Amino acid sequence: MLAQIVTSALAFNGMRPAAPVRSAVNMAAKKAVAVSSGFEDALGAQAPLGLFDPLGLLTDADEAKFDRLRFVELKHGRICMLAVLGHIVTTAGIRLPGNIDYSGTTFASIPAGLAAIDAIPRAGLAQIILFVGILETSVMKDITGDAEFVGDFRNNYI
């Protein structure tokens, strides 16, 4: 426990950690993964890997393709965060009141996690897919053209 307290305190002391030891193996691995696409100084490029592009999606990419991939990465990350939060909430037993359909199936009777897919009525799943499609094509994009950064979906509402 004392080690955890000391480690936590050291995290906030403002000192930079010692530089990692560079070896021929580390340098060769870095050169194998590093991308020479002009985006090495982009936000998110970190030592020791630099710009990590294992699939080579940025090979011969221009700024528009880079921005599109960054936009998609941000959107999918936000969706994943909402999905994890939804899983945590339903696993904790928090459910909407009332019925999910006209036949009397309650929200409380729907299990948590992936088991919910089989328990939700098919019409409900179709509504969810339609709603996500509407968000994808109409809402979750820069409608006004005034975005300050990639992934800015405020659209003058904030």
N, C-alpha and C positions, 0 to 999 in steps of 0.2 A: 504494500500500500504506500509506503514511504517513497518507493521508486516511482510510482504513478504520480504522486504529488510533485516530486522534484522534476519529473519529465514535463508535467503540465506547466509548471512554473517556468521552465527553461524555454517553452514554446513562445512565451510572451516577453522575453528579455531583450528583444530587438537585435540580437547578435546573429550574424549570418553563419550558417553551418560551414564547416571546413569543406574546401573544394574536394571533389572526389578524385581518387587516384586514377590517372589516365594510363591505360595499358594498351598494348597493340591490339588485344582482343576487343576492348571497348571501342577503340577508334575504328576498327574494321567493321564492327556491327553497326556503328553509327553511319558509316559511309554506305553500307548496304541498304539501309532504310531511308536515308536522307533523300529528299526530293530536290531537284534543281529546277524549280518551276517559277521562281520569282516570288513565292509566298513564304519564304523561310522566316521572315520577320513579322508574319501575321499574328494577330492576337491568338493565343493558344499554343503557339510553338514553344516548347519547353526543352531545356536540357535534360537528359543527355541525348534525346532522340531528335530534337529540332522539330520540324514539321513532319508529323507521323502520318504517312499515307501508304499503308501496306498494300492496298489494292491498286495503287497507281491511278486513282481517279483524277489527280491533278496534273498528270503528265500532259504536256502541251495544252494546258487549260488557260483560258483568258480570265479576266476579272469578273465577267458576267457569270461564268460557270462556277468560279470560286464562291461568289456571293450566293448563287442558287444553292450550292451544296451547304453553305453555312446556314442559310435560311431553313432548309429542310432539316438540318441537324438540330437547330434550335426548336423548331416546331415539334419534332418527334421527341425531343427531350422534355418539353413541357407536357406533352401527352403522357409520357411515361411517368412523370411526377404525379399527375392527376390520377393515373391508374393505381399507383402504389398507395396514394392517399385513400382512394376509394376502397382498396383492399383492406387497409388498416382499419378504416371506419367500420366496414361491414363485418370484419372478423371480430371487432370489439363489441358487436351486437347492436350497433346503432343502425336503425332502419327507418324508412319513411313510414308514417302512419297510413292506414287505409289499405285498399286493394290495388293490385297491379293490373287486374282485368275485371271484366263484368261478371265472370263466373265465380268470383269471391276469393281468388287466390290473393293472400295477403303478402305484403312486402316482407314481413317477418318470416314467412315460410320459405323464402328463397335462400338457398345456402350461400355461403361466402366463397369467393375464389372462382375457379374455372367450372365448378359444379353448377354455378348459377346459369351457365349457358344452356344447359339441358332443362332447367326448371323454368326459365322465362318463356312465356308463350311466343310462338313464331312471329305473330304480328308485332309483338313488342320488340323483338330483335330487328325486324324490318324497319320499325320506327327509329331505333337507335342508329342503324346504318344510314337511313335517310337523313337524320339530323346531322350526323358526322359529315356526310357528303355536302350538305348545305353549308356547314361551317367551313369546310375545306374550300369550296368554290366561291363563297360569297363573303365570309367574315374574316377568316384567318389569313388575311393578306393586306398589303398596303393599298387600300382603296383610293386614298386621297393623293398619293404620290409625295407626301410630306414626311416620309420616314426619316428619322435622324440616324438610324443604323439598321443593319440587316436584322430582321426579326421584330421590328417596331410595328406592332399592330394597333397602336392607340387610335389611329384614324380620327384625330381631333376630339376624342371623347374624354381625354384626361388633360 
